[in-house]
């Protein structure tokens, strides 16, 4: 992938997509193809085919997706499976027909079985049941990975798939549609600002997650586009794993909240542990650079201009 290669970032205004655009531009890539949803609805088959034939991108980062946390997945399961399948099918098939040199499709750690051995390896995919709260989204993502592998096998394409750890950072949704870190930052920052006595977090607080800063994830995608060509799924770990309760305590300190943390055990926990085996990526020469404290502070500054709610 050269600095002037025609690179299409599907979903460039989204969480992952916007970070990818930042990182590509920072690294000197100057021929980016960007289309908003208004300009190009990726669920519209004929429009997507026409776009690829006209624009002829050489490289594609398929960042476009319907995403969200447990609440969003539970509330909108139909949209999560339909929209993601439609986007993937249209973009991957159109990329093949237009002769795209390489495509990267991001999976999700929630694809792995609910009772998966830890850390999770790509070989564990489809070896057990999926956590029900993530199932529609996870099934769509698995289908995208299998579609890339099928096209590589039959059409000799170069479509790769990678699974990032739980991503956090600037650009996430700071509401019920957001990921765990963004949701907690929102609650604790506002609680510190309002001098609230307590903050309620969903579930027992025991589930563990591996976190990766959004810009590190984007950097890994670019690294893989330049250095990895295999149908085998590859994990992108952040090397930072802790429980939701420990994350809440860390955010409590960062935001200056002085009250109590209350766990609402009537809410679902989701998968109890989600850690990725990233040894193959590390062997290629890539590792995450951003500490959790630095990443959380940077996220607060992006959102509110400071990280201390006081």
SELO-166920 format. One record per residue (C-alpha): residue in one letter; x, y, z. Coordinates in steps of 0.5 Angstrom, whole numbers, plus 500, padded with zeros to 3 digits. Example, Ala and Ser with C-alpha at 12.3 -4.5 7.8 and 13.67 -1.06 7.14 Angstrom:
REM residues 2
a525491516;s527498514;
REM end
This chain:
REM residues 310
x500500500;x503506498;x502513500;x498515494;x494509493;x487510493;x484508500;x477507501;x475507508;x468505509;x465508515;x470514516;x465518520;x464512525;x468511532;x474506528;x473509521;x475516524;x481514528;x483510522;x483517517;x487520523;x492515523;x493514515;x493522514;x498522520;x502517516;x502521510;x497517506;x494523502;x489519497;x483517501;x476516499;x471518504;x463518503;x458519508;x452515509;x448521506;x453520500;x453513500;x448508503;x452501504;x446497505;x444499498;x447494493;x446497486;x449504489;x455500492;x457497486;x456503482;x461507487;x466501486;x466501479;x467509478;x472510484;x476504483;x479504490;x486499491;x485498498;x479498503;x478498510;x471496512;x470500518;x462501517;x458497522;x452498526;x455498533;x454499541;x454496548;x450491551;x443495552;x444497544;x445490542;x439487547;x434493544;x436493537;x437486535;x434486528;x438492526;x444489528;x444483524;x440486518;x444492517;x451489518;x450483514;x447488508;x454492509;x458487509;x455483503;x455489499;x462492500;x466485500;x463483493;x463489490;x471490492;x472483489;x468485482;x472492482;x479488483;x481491490;x488489491;x486488499;x481489504;x481489511;x475487515;x474488523;x471482527;x469483534;x471479541;x464478542;x464473536;x468468540;x464463544;x461465551;x465459555;x472460551;x478458554;x483464555;x486468552;x482467546;x485464539;x482464532;x482457532;x476457538;x471461533;x465457532;x467452538;x461453542;x455458544;x455465543;x453470549;x446471547;x446479549;x451480543;x449474538;x446478532;x452482532;x457477533;x453472528;x454478522;x461479524;x463471523;x459471517;x463477514;x470473516;x467467513;x465471507;x472474506;x475467507;x471464502;x472469497;x480468498;x479461497;x475461491;x477468487;x484468490;x483475493;x487478499;x481480504;x484479511;x480480518;x482482525;x479482532;x481488536;x480488544;x475492547;x476499544;x475506547;x477513546;x475519542;x469518538;x465513542;x458514544;x457517551;x450514552;x447507552;x449506545;x457506547;x462501550;x463500557;x469505558;x465511555;x459509559;x463509565;x467516563;x460519562;x457517569;x463518573;x465525570;x458528571;x457525578;x464528580;x461535577;x454534580;x457532587;x453526587;x453521592;x454514588;x454512581;x451505579;x454500574;x451495570;x452488573;x456485578;x463488576;x466482576;x467481568;x474482565;x475486559;x482487555;x482494553;x485498547;x486505545;x482507539;x488510535;x492504537;x487499534;x487504528;x495503527;x494496528;x489496522;x494500518;x500495520;x496489518;x494492511;x502493510;x504487513;x499481513;x496477508;x493471510;x486468511;x487466518;x483471523;x488475527;x487478534;x489485536;x490486543;x491492548;x495488553;x491491558;x486487562;x482488568;x475488571;x469492570;x469494577;x477495577;x476500571;x470504575;x475505580;x480507576;x475512572;x473514579;x480517581;x481520574;x475524574;x475526582;x469523584;x468522591;x462518592;x460510592;x460505587;x454501586;x453495582;x446493579;x446486579;x439486576;x443488569;x447483565;x454481566;x455479559;x461474558;x465474564;x472474561;x474477554;x482476553;x485476546;x491471544;x495476540;x502473540;x502472532;x501480531;x506481536;x511476533;x510481526;x513486530;x506490533;x504492540;x500497543;x503504546;x498507550;x497506557;x490505560;x491512564;x493516558;x488513554;x482515559;x485522560;x485523553;x478521552;x476526557;x479531554;x477530547;x470530550;x469535556;x476539555;x479536562;x479529565;x477532572;x469533573;x471538579;
REM end
